[in-house]
Amino acid sequence: MASQRRRGTKDTGLVALLLDSPWYVSVILGVAILVGFKQILPSMWADNPILMTVATALSNMAWLLAGICFLLGALVFVKTVVMRAGSAPAPQPADRAARASRQRPAPDGHASSRSGSERVPDDIGPESIRAAAPRTAPSPAPAPSAWSIELMRAIEWKRFEDLCQKFYEIKGIRSLTTPLGPDGGIDVRLFQDDSGRATSIVQCKAWGERFVGVKPVRELLGVMTHEKVAKAFFMTSSRFSDDAKAFARSNRITLIDGDMFLMMINRLPAASAEALLRFATAGDYSTPTCPKCGLKMKAVAGREGRPDFWGCTGYPRCRQRLGMRRDDAAAAVSAT
């Protein structure tokens, strides 16, 4: 969702980078240090007394630096082995697993991920993703044969953005979705002339049945001012609060809730509406996409009473986590 791209902590420094990389990267770096500091630099700088002094100093430090790299490589290797051993799925009740597979991110005013997810407690670290058993996904259900508001609200955040863009494309309006990563508060750009500059912008939020309040609508107005566009659309699969509607009316923002979007799709020619349905429900359309790397996420059971959450299937390379919708999470718990 716009203005709420991916959340995730960024480690800084070479050591942190090596710890996040495969173990063999540290080993290769250690070997390179030995070869470079012990052989290459002394031979290259042999004719220059000043550089030769530097080369000698580096040669004396070569084993220490290489040893640190080898140690980091060993730590990463052990961590990888432990992570793989701890990631084996634990038995889960079939009905709970089925509900968990349908859980999607929920809106949260303080979250910074594009999916508008509920914030995951800060004390749930990557080790929780490793130790908590991922739930078993159920067999794929048959693709829906018709549009409905329930289907609209079941679509995960990234597919909903793409659906909005595809709708404008079918209507003959040139449109582009913004790529993953920081988006400046814009999900889709609309172009109605040949200037190459967007004439309107679109914000999209797949929030299930939760109301969209005035705050994200007010933020969209700020994006309009920054982008110098006179028109914006706010599309959601849910509904808008009365405050949001009043604010939008006076600021050239068109609000399109789930019911209105469904009506707009049903007004399309039958072939176009069917094409949109096939596009929206192709493959896994309900499991959220990782807003950091674009992979599908997996439901992970919270430990010691902590809430369940979504973890990226690219872990440990990608440590992105998203909270689950409160209503869906409650339904999963009550079913056990």
Secondary structure, DSSP 8 states (H G I E B T S, - for coil): -TT---------SHHHHHHHS-HHHHHHHHHHHHHIIIIIHHHHSTT-HHHHHHHHHHHHHHHHHHHHHHHHHHHHHHHHHHHHHHTS-----HHHHHHHHT------TT--STT------TT--HHHHHHS-B----------SS--HHHHHHS-HHHHHHHHHHHHHHTT-EEEE--SS--TT-SEEEE-SSSSS-SEEEEEE--TT-EE-HHHHHHHHHHHHHHT-SEEEEEESSEE-HHHHHHHHTTTEEEE-HHHHHHHHHTS-HHHHHHHHHHHHSS--SS-B-TTT--BEEEE--STT---EEEETTTTT---EEE--HHHHHHHHHT-
